[in-house]
Amino acid sequence: MHKIAFQFGPLTIHWYGVMVALGFLAGLWTASRRAPREGIHPERILDLGPWLIVGAIVGSRLLFVISYWDPYFAREPWYEIFMIQRGGLVFYGGLIGSFAAGIFYIRWKKLPFLKVADVMAPSIALGHAFGRIGCLMNGCCYGKPTQCFLAVHFPADHETGGAGVHPTEIYESVLNALLYLGLAWMFRRKKFDGQVFALYLMLYAVLRGTVECFRGDYSSLILGWITQGQIASVVTFALGVVLWRLASRNPGMPTPVKP
């Protein structure tokens, strides 16, 4: 656990922010390389990037503040809400925020939604893999206590007290990297527009719901047995199924749009 990457005088750069930034850059670059296969100019994807970044940050921070208001923000100055460099972003909130911003951009530029979604889907998983390493460096999203040989130990002043815990950040990072490879492979073999994005929603929901079983950073469980992330995973999986069914009704591959 090393929160601070480096300092320039009074300016402190945190590893969390560095890894999130690297995730966005890697995601946008790989998506721009994939775009021409759908007849979309790479610059359209790069131009979409700032919209997705703003939407993801706003959405992920907003959901974190709502979810953890009492333990983290209720007794702190209001400006703590904006201190995202210290961590505190919820992925599902970021997915919702970037989705909303992406729809706005896609409608504005009159781009084919499902094609763009398929182009972006593998890169979302890749960017998330980088982001979870940032979580590890920041000491958030940690796991339950374990005697497993994979256990990691945070400093004694960490919430875990230095006890061995599941490296859930690493679990999810590795699984997201594998998901990226699988979706990138599927992208070149898809049967209909929307297939790759729908598959991402379903597979990530399963991935996240499974990793949540090992998470230890929740102060309480909903109904005493389920986490917020698992509820979001159920909803995400259902949305993926619905999208798959609707998109597969038109299996013919449309003529690619002009860049």
Residue pairs with C-beta under 8 A, 6 or more apart in sequence:
1 136
1 137
1 138
1 139
1 154
1 155
1 158
2 15
2 137
3 14
3 15
3 16
3 86
3 137
3 138
3 139
4 12
4 13
4 14
4 15
5 13
5 14
5 15
5 18
6 13
7 13
12 85
14 85
14 86
14 87
14 138
15 134
15 137
15 138
16 85
16 86
16 87
16 134
16 135
16 137
16 138
17 84
17 85
17 134
18 134
19 130
19 131
19 133
19 134
19 137
20 89
20 130
20 131
20 134
22 130
23 126
23 127
23 128
23 129
23 130
23 131
23 134
24 49
24 52
24 53
24 56
24 127
26 123
26 126
26 127
26 130
27 120
27 123
27 124
27 126
27 127
28 45
28 46
28 49
28 123
30 122
30 123
30 126
30 184
31 45
31 119
31 120
31 122
31 123
32 42
32 43
32 45
32 46
33 42
34 119
34 122
34 123
34 184
34 187
35 41
35 42
35 44
35 45
35 119
36 42
36 259
37 187
37 188
38 112
38 115
38 116
38 118
38 119
38 256
38 257
39 115
39 255
39 256
39 257
39 258
39 259
40 111
40 112
40 115
40 116
40 119
40 256
40 257
40 259
41 259
44 109
44 111
44 259
45 116
45 119
45 120
47 105
47 109
48 102
48 105
48 106
48 116
51 98
51 101
51 102
51 104
51 105
52 98
52 101
52 102
52 120
53 98
54 101
55 94
55 97
55 98
55 99
55 100
55 101
55 102
56 94
56 95
56 97
56 98
56 101
57 84
57 89
57 94
57 97
58 97
59 93
59 94
59 95
59 96
59 97
59 98
59 100
60 89
60 90
60 91
60 92
60 93
60 94
60 97
61 81
61 82
61 84
61 88
61 89
61 93
62 93
62 97
63 90
63 92
63 93
63 94
63 96
64 88
64 89
64 90
64 93
65 72
65 73
65 81
65 88
67 90
67 228
68 88
71 219
72 80
72 88
73 80
73 81
86 138
87 134
87 135
87 138
87 139
87 140
88 140
89 131
91 128
91 131
91 208
92 229
92 232
92 236
95 124
95 236
102 116
102 120
103 113
105 111
106 113
106 116
111 257
112 193
112 254
112 257
114 193
114 194
114 197
114 247
115 193
115 256
115 257
117 194
117 196
117 197
118 187
118 190
118 193
118 194
118 195
118 196
118 197
119 187
120 197
121 183
121 187
121 196
121 197
121 199
121 200
122 179
122 180
122 183
122 184
122 187
122 196
122 200
123 180
124 200
125 176
125 177
125 179
125 180
125 183
125 200
125 204
126 176
126 177
126 180
128 172
128 173
128 176
129 172
129 173
129 174
129 176
129 177
129 180
130 173
132 141
132 169
132 170
132 172
132 173
132 176
133 169
133 170
133 173
135 141
135 169
136 152
136 167
136 169
136 170
136 173
139 154
139 155
139 158
139 159
140 217
141 168
141 169
141 172
141 215
141 217
142 154
142 158
142 159
142 160
142 165
142 166
142 168
142 169
142 215
142 216
142 217
143 165
143 166
143 167
143 168
143 171
143 214
143 215
143 216
144 165
144 166
144 214
144 215
144 216
145 160
145 163
145 164
145 165
145 216
146 164
146 165
146 166
146 214
147 164
148 164
148 166
150 166
150 167
150 170
151 164
151 165
151 166
151 167
152 164
152 165
152 166
152 167
152 170
153 160
153 162
153 163
153 164
153 165
154 160
154 162
154 165
155 162
156 162
159 217
160 216
165 216
166 214
166 215
166 216
168 211
168 214
168 215
168 216
171 211
171 214
172 207
172 208
172 211
175 207
175 211
176 204
176 207
179 200
179 203
179 204
179 207
182 203
183 196
183 199
183 200
183 203
186 195
186 196
186 199
187 196
190 196
191 248
191 251
191 253
192 247
192 248
192 250
192 251
192 252
192 253
193 247
193 250
193 253
193 254
194 243
194 244
194 246
194 247
194 248
195 244
195 247
195 248
197 243
198 240
198 241
198 243
198 244
198 247
199 240
199 244
200 240
201 236
201 237
201 239
201 240
201 243
202 236
202 237
202 240
202 241
202 244
204 236
205 233
205 234
205 236
205 237
205 240
206 233
206 237
208 229
208 230
208 232
208 233
208 236
209 229
209 230
209 233
209 234
209 237
212 227
212 229
212 230
212 233
215 227
215 229
218 227
218 228
221 227
222 228
222 231
